[in-house]
Every structure is written in C-alpha cells, then in structure tokens.
Amino acid sequence: MRFTKEYPQHRVNRQRRTIYILPLGPFPPGHAGQSTAAAAAGASTSAGETEAGSSSSDRGATGGAEGGACPSSRTDKVLLSWLQKFCQCFFLGVDVKFLDPVRVREVQCKTRINEHTKQWQLLSKDILDYLVSKKPRDAICLVAVTMLDLYPSDSWNFVFGQASLVTGCGVFSFARYDENFYYIPRDRQKAKKSELEEFNMPPVTSVLLLRACKVMTHELCHMFGMKHCIYFSCCINGSNSRDESDRRPVDLCPICLRKLQEAVDFRLAVRFRAMLEYCTKESWDSGVPAPPLEAFESFKTWLEKVLVFLEEPPVAGSEESSQASN
C-alpha cells in the first residue's frame, strides 16, 4: 500500500516490533515500568500532527454520571497496565513495553501557565526532540504519556497529543480528560515550578479510561504512518475539542484498519476477539483487577456484531458462499 511505501520504517518486522511507552512527569509510585502482573500485585497490597482545541468548547465536554469509578488507591497502580493491555489488543502482535519514568526537569522542555486554565503546560515539540535521542533500536515507536497539559507553540492553546511520522516519536496527555481540570486555582500565576513534579491523579472512571485509550491509539496510529482520516467516522479523525474527541469511535474505519493491518499483519477476527475480551469484565484474570468498563459497553456491543459477521459461515447459496467456493 502507498502509505507503507511512504513510511516503510513504521512497518513491523523482526528488528522493530515493540511500542515503547515513557511515563513523563508525576505518576504514582509503582505505576510506571511494571508489568501487568507486578502492578496488580502492588495494587493488592496497597489501599507532525496535532490534536488541538479551545478552552471554551472544552467546557461543554461530556459530563454527568461516570459509572465505574474505582478507588484511586487501587487504580493508581494499574492504570498504565490497563492501557498497556488495550494497546496490545489494538495493535495485535506488537510488543508493548514501559520505560522507566522521566521527570520534567530531565527533559528540559519549555513550560508555561495557560492563561485560560491557569494550569501548567509542557511544550510538546521539546518533548519530541528529547524522545528522538531515547528511542530504542527495536522500537516501532516511542511515545511519552503525561498527566500534565501540553501545547505545541506559543500561539496555540493546547494539544491532546502530538506525533511525528518521520521519527516515530510522540507524546499525549490525559490532563484534560479529568472533569476537574477547569477548576482554576487562585493566584495560579504564582505557582512554583516544583508543582510540575507533584502528583495529582484524577479519579479513574470508565470514561477517563476510554478517553485515555482513544487518545493513546490515535497518536500511535500516526506513528504507523497514518494521517488523519477524512473518509469515515474513525478513531484517527482530527479533533479541535474534547467534545469532538469524545465523538470519535474507539476503533478504525475500514480504510484505516486495512492500513494498520498492512503495517502490523494481524487476523481481523483474532484482533476483534482480543478487544472484546478486554471489554468483558469476566475475562480478566483474578490476579489482575478488572478496569471500570461501563463506558465501553457500546463498543463491546459493536464488537459482538462484527464477530458474528466475521465468524459465522456464509449461508449456502448466498453471494458470500459462492465467492468462498471460487
């Protein structure tokens, strides 16, 4: 396909078949650099292209009841593990690994306080430059994830994430997916730089997890050589606000799914089955806490319908049956 010829470095092969995720800035202890099993064990003993928008449109983002909120003492230890597993299902056949966390001061990126939200922001371009020098040799891509807000240039308000198709590096933020993000602290202009290293984890609800999975896979798709989709409703559509981001589906449209399949080489039914198991609470191992999945229900129903179509044999005499016999 043309897009894999244009960016052959993003096609999975024996030398490059790992997605690396780098936690940046304040994350809870034990969160980063752990396997799913290790994170779960800790929980059981512990209580480019940009996505941008305006603060005014974001204030009307999805609200109301967010079912499935979990106590932060548990989900702090496993949130990244839930994201890791979703990523493994979405990019089936690709290894997903965490690198050791990095503090903001180590990246030496430019920072500012947003004039609208009074929240700290990191310059995403500086982060991308830092990641290029840290990218492992066997990496398909390296992506940084942060709980701090991002901006791509002085003239922009914010970005959800930014990725480079050329370098295979990206960064995305979960900051604006916290419903409390727009509560402006008093005298925020006097905030100290030390706050960039303080951890402030929002409650992990099913809605926050769904949003996090969507922005993660969106940015990673860019690093497989895929540009914003202009054909159908697709998880890699562009967006200018959290409202638009929320309206994007979880998965790719048929055209973009075919592109990803060309780059990664997976069987469709096997991939959809893995994603359905992720969305089914009963399928989670007893040693790994199941994530809050209420917001995934419509996606789960869609997956079930897709699998019926893919896995049921065609009816004798139908057009599909005739094609299969040829």
N, C-alpha and C positions, 0 to 999 in steps of 0.2 A: 504494500500500500504506500501511497505517496508520503504520508506523514512519517512512516518508519524509515523511508529512504532519506527524508529530510533531516531526521534526528536519529540516526542509527545507534548512537551512544546510549539511547534510552530503551533499547530492546533488551530483554532479559536473555542472558547467555550464561555459560559455565563460569565465566570470570566475574560477571556482575549479576547478582540475583538477590541483593539484600537492600531493603529500605532501612535506613538508619534514622532514628528519632532522637533529637538532642533537647532535653528539658533546659530551658533558659530562664534564669531569674528565680524568684522564690517559688519553690514547690515544697510540699510537706516532706519531712524526713521519711525515708523508706519508699518514697513514691517512684523515684527515678532509678534507672539502671538495674531493676529487678526483673526476674522472670515472673510469669503469672503465678506460678506456684509459690515463689518466695513472697510476693506481695500479698497473696492470700493468707499465707502463714502469719505474716506480720499483722494482718487485719484481725485474725482470730485471737491474737494476744493483746490487741490494742482497743481501748474504748474508741525582564519581564513583563508579568500580567498581574493586575491588582484587583482586589475586591474592595470598593470604597463606597462611602455614603455620607449623608449629612446627619448631624445630631438631631435635627428637628424631625426628620422622618423616622428616626430610630425610636423616638419617644412613643410612637404608636405601635411598637412591636408587640408580638404575642404576649398576652398576659393571662390572668385568670388562674384557675387551679392547675397546678403541675403535679399530677399524680406520681407517686413512686419516689418521693424524696427520701434519701437514705441518710442516716446519721453520719455526719462528716467524719467521726472517729473511725468508721469502717471504710467509707468510700475514699477518704484521703489516701489510703494505702493501695487502692486497686483501680482508681480511675484510669491511669495510664495503661494498666493491664487490660481493661475493657476496650480501650481504644486500640491497643495492640491486636487484640483478637479480631475486632471488626476489620481492621486493616488487612489482616491475614486472610479473612474471608473475601473481602472486596477484591484484593489483588491475589487471588488464589494461586498458590505455587511459589510465591515470593516470600523469602525470609524477612521478618520484621524484628529489628533489634534496637534496644535503647543504649545510648552512650551515657557516660557519666554526666551529671548536670553541670552547668556552667553558670557562674554568677555574671550579672550585668557588667560589673566593672572589668571582668576579664575580656569581654567583647570590645569594650571601649567605644561603644556606639553613642552617637549623639542622642540626647534626651530633651524633653520639654514637658511643660504642663499645658494640656489642651485648654484653650480659652473658653470652651463651652462646658466641658465636663469637669474641669479642674483636676483631672487625673493625669498621672504620669504617662508619658508615651515614649517609645523607643523608635529610632529611625530604622526602618526595615532595610534600607539599602546598605547601611553599615553592617547589619547582621548578615546579609547575604555575602558581603565581601569577606567577613570573618569565616563563614561556613566553607567557602571555597578552599581555604587552606587546611581545613579539618576533615575534608571528605575522604573516607577510607577508600582504598583502591578497589575493593569488591562491591562498592556501593552503586546501586542504580541511581539513588538519590539520597540526599541528606536534608532533613527538614528539622527546623527548630520549632518547639512549641512553648508558648509562654502564657502566663496569666496576666501579663501587662499589655496595655493597649499599644497599637502600632500606628506609625504614619510614614508615608513614602517620600514626602518632601515638605518643605515649609509651607507650600501653598495648599496642601491637602489637609482635610480634617482628620481622617483616619483611614486605615485599611484593615479588613479582617485578616488578610494574608497577602503574601507576595512570593512569587516563584520565578526562577529563571530557567527557561527551556534549554538554554545553551550550557549552563554549568551544572544543571541538575540539583540545585540547592533552593531551599525555600524556607519560609517562616510563616506561622499563623498564630493567631491569638484567640483565646477563649474569653477575654476580658468583657466584651460587650454582650456576651450571652448570659451574663449574670443580671438578673432582674433588678438588682440594687445598684447597678453601675452608675445610674444617673442621679443618685442622691449626692449632691455636691457638698463636700465638707466646707466648713467655714475657714477662711484665711488659707485656702489651699495654695495660693501663690507663695506662701511662706514655707511650703513643705520642704523637708530636708531630703537630700539625696539618699540618706540611709533607708528611706521608705521603699526604695527600689529593691531592697534585699529582704524586706519584711513580707512574710507570707500572709495572704488574706484569701482563704479558699471559700468561694461561694457554695451554697448548698447544692449538692449534685442531685438534680432531679432528672427524670426521664427526658424532659425537654432539653435541658442543658446537655445531656449526653448525646441526644440525637443531633443537636446543633453542632456539637464538637465533632462527631463522626462525619457529618456532612462537609464541614469546612476542611477537615483533615484530608478526606478523599478528594475533594475538589482541588486542593493545592497539589496533592500528589499526582493527580491526573495530568496537571500541567507539566510535571517533571517527567512524564512518559511521552512528552512531545505533543500533547493535546491542547488545543486552544479553546477559547470559549465557544460553546455550542450555539449555533444560530438556527438549528433545524427544528428541534422539538423541545418539549419540557425535559430538562436534563439536569443532573447534579452539577454539571460543569457549565451551566448558563452563567453569564455575568450577573452581578447584582450591585445595586447602589445603596442598599439599606438592609437592615436586619429583616424588615418585612419581606423584601424580595428574596433574601437568603432563605427565610423560613418557607417560602412558597416553592422553592426548588425541591424536586423529588430526591429521594435517598440514592437512587441508582441512576445509571447512564441511560440515555436513549439508545435505540438500536444501532444508529450510526456510530456513536461514540463507544458503545460496548464492543462493536466489531473492531474498532481501532485498538482498544485495550486488549482484546483477545489476540490480535496480531502481535502486540508487543510482549504479552506475558505467556500466551499459549495455554489456555485452560479449557476445560469442557464446560459448556454453559450450565447444564443440569447440575453438575457437581458443585459449581460455584453457587448457584441459586440455593441448592440444598444446604450448603455450609452457612449461607446468610440466614436461611430460615431457622436453622438450629440456633444461631446466635440470638434470634428474636424470640426463641421459645425458652421460657424460664426453666422448664422441666429438663431441658437438655444440658443444663450446666452441671458440671461435676460438683459433688457435695463439698469438695475441698476448696472450691473457688466460689466466693459469694456472687450470686447472680446480680446483674445490674438492674436498675429500675427500667422497665421496658414498656410502660404504658404508652408512651409517645410513639413507639414502634409498631403499634397494633395495625394501623392501616397498611404499613409496609409489609408486615407479616401476611396479611390477607392477600395482598398483591402477589407476594412470592408464592403462596399456595396455589393461586390461579395459574401462574406461569409454569409451575412444576407439573400441574395437571396436563397442561398443553404439551410440555416437553416430554413427559414420561409415559403418558398413555399411548398405546399403539393405535395407529390410524384405523378407522372403521373400514372393513372390506368393501371395495367398490368406490371408495371416496377418491378424490383427486390426490390426496396425500398418499393413499395406498398405492395408486397407480404409479406415482413418481418413485415411491420406495422400491417397487418391483423392477424398475428400469435400471 
